[in-house]
Amino acid sequence: MRKISGAAACLLLFLTACRGDVYQKIRLELPAYSPVNLENYQEVIITDFLVTGKPEGLDLNREIQEYFRLELEIKFKGKVSVRPFPVESEEAFQSADYWKPLAAGSGSRLIMTGKAQLSEEIRKAILSRPARRIDDAPRSPSRDIEERRVFTLELNLYLIKAETGETLLQKEFKEVKTYVNLRQRADFAFHDLAQRVRTRLFRPILGEERNQDRYLLLR
């Protein structure tokens, strides 16, 4: 079977070459698909997040709310607000009635909430360094211990239609970043990681275009 498949592949390449077909690679900007279209809403309400872990001294809930508020206000034409609305357990995300109080008033509203955790750790590794010659005398390879500070942001984000309590979009993110600086601040690390989340989340819900390669057959 392998010989037949190989012969068939060679024949196909030969026939293609004889026909003189030429393929041209082109790059297109295509809008990303999402079940959420922000243009259909007059207000985005960012509520409290269920924080399951964070570095000491960091108000992770406030950091998340402020980050997304500022980012949304750049491109969203409607109103963006932050409202206290405590989430005590994950069951609240599955309860449509839980979110309906935020629908009071006029206009269509979209709720942003979710579960979040930011963790940090020190990782160590033994690295071998090549031997060096000192005064023409060979030296043995050295083995040094290197340390890095690693931050991990885990975010389970929900976009909920306030009028019905229906979850329109649920998306999980896990972003990791390593720092040589062992004194790296947690709030700075959060913003680095949140920027990665922003790219993956906002592209579809804001209708941002993304580049994709396509091949055009020329004869």
N, C-alpha and C positions, 0 to 999 in steps of 0.2 A: 504493500500500500504506500509506503514511503517513497519508493521509486516512481510509482505512478504519479503521486502528488508532486514530486519534484519535477518530473517531466512536464506535467501540466503547467506548473508555474513558469518554467522556462519558455514554453510555447506561448503562454499569455504575454510574457515580456517581449518576445520576438514579434508577435503580431501587433502589439502596441507600438513598438518602434517602427514597424513598417508603415503603420497608418500615419505616423508623424504627429501623433497627439502630443500636445505640450500642456503641462499643468502650471498655472500661475497661482502663487500663494497671495491671498489678499487678506487684509485685516478689517473686520467690521465692528462697529460699535452697536451692540444690541442691548435693549433694556432688559434688566433682570426681572423675572416673574416673581410675584408675591401675592398671597391671598389678601394682603392689606394694602390699601391705597390711601395714603394720608390725605389726598385731595378730597376724599369723601367726608372728612371730619373737620369740625370747627375748633376742636380743642383736644390736646393730648394731656392727660393727667398722669403725672408720675407719683406713685404712691410709695409707701414703705416696702422695703424688701425684707424677706425672711433671712436674716444673717445667721449662718450656722457656725461661723468661725472667722476670726480676724486677728491680726497682730495687736498687741497691747497698745492702747493709746490712739488707735485709728478708728474714726467713726465711719465705718465702711458704708453704712446706709446713706449717710449724708453725701459721701464722696460719689456714690453711684447716681444719686438723684441730681446733684449739681452738674455732674459730667454730662448726663444725657439731656438735661435741661438746656445747657449752653449749646450743645451740638444740634439739638432740634431747632432752637431758635434761629440758627444760621440759615436753614433752608425751608423749614415749615412755615407756611404763610399764616396759619391759624395761631391760636393762643396755646402757650405751653405753661403749665402750672404744676407746682409741687404741693401735694396735700397729704397731711398725716392720715393714714388709714392702716392701722396695725394689722399685720398678718402673724397669727400665733402658731399656725400649723400649715402643712402642705395641703391639707384637705380643703382649705379656703380656695385654692386655685381651681378646684374642680366643682365648686359650688357657684352656680350662676346667680342665685339670690344674694350671695354675699356682697357682690359688687354693684348691685342695682342702686343703692343709695347714692352713688356717685353720678348717677344719670339725672338727678334732680336739676331742673332748669331747662332752658331752651338750647337747642343745638345738639348736634351729634358729637359724642365724646369717645375717645379711645384711651384705655387705661394701660399704663406700662407698670409692671410689677414683676416679682419673681423671687427666686432663692439665690443667695450668693455666699461665697466663701473665699477668703484670701488667706493663703497659708504661706509660711516662709520656713526655710531650713538651710543649714550649712552642709554642703556636700564636700567630701574630701576625696582626693585621688592621688595615687602615687605615680609620679611621672619620672621616666628615665631620661637623663640627659647624656648626650654623647661625651665620650672621654676626651680630655684635652691634654696636650703636651705642654709641660712646664719645664723649662731648662733642658729641653730634649729628653726629658724623662716621661714615659707614658703614665697616665693616670687612669684609674678605673672609672667606669661610668658611674655617675652619681644618681641617686634616687631621692627625689624631693617630694614632700607632701604639699599639694596645692589645695587651697580652699576657695569655694565659691558660695555666694548667697543666692538661693533660688526662690523665686516667688511664683506661686500658682494661683491663678484666678479661675474659679469655677462659678459659672453663672447660668442659671436656668431661667430664661426670660419669657414672660407671657405678655402678649398684647390682647386685651380683652375689650369687647364692645360693651360700653357701659349700659346701653339701653336694654340689652338682653342678657348680659353676663356671659355671653358666648366667647370662648377662647378662639380667636382668629389665627393666632400664630404662637407656637411654643418652640423655642429653640435653645439648645444647650451649647455652651461654650466652655472650653477648657484651654486656657492659654498659659504658657510657661515661659519665663525669662530668667536667664542666669546673669549675675553681675560679679565682676571681679572685685568691686568695692564691697568689702564685708560690712561696711556701715551704710549701705544703701537704704534710704528711707522708704518706708512702706507706702506712703502717699504718692511718691514719685513713681514707684514701681507699679502701683495701681493704674496710674494714668498711662504708662507705657502699654500695659496689658489691655486696658479699656480701649485704646486706640485700635488694636487689632479687632476687638469685638465690634467696634463702630463700623469698620470697613465691611465686615461680613454681614452685619445686620442692616445698616442703613442703605446699602446698595439696592436691595430689592424694595424696601418699603418707601424709599424716596424716588424709586424709578430711575436710579442712576444707571448709566450705560456702562457696559463692560466690553472689553476687547475680546474678540474671538477670531480664530484663524479659519478661513475657508479656502477651498481650492477650486479654481476656475479652469475648466477644460477648454483649451484653445486648439483649433484645427487650421 
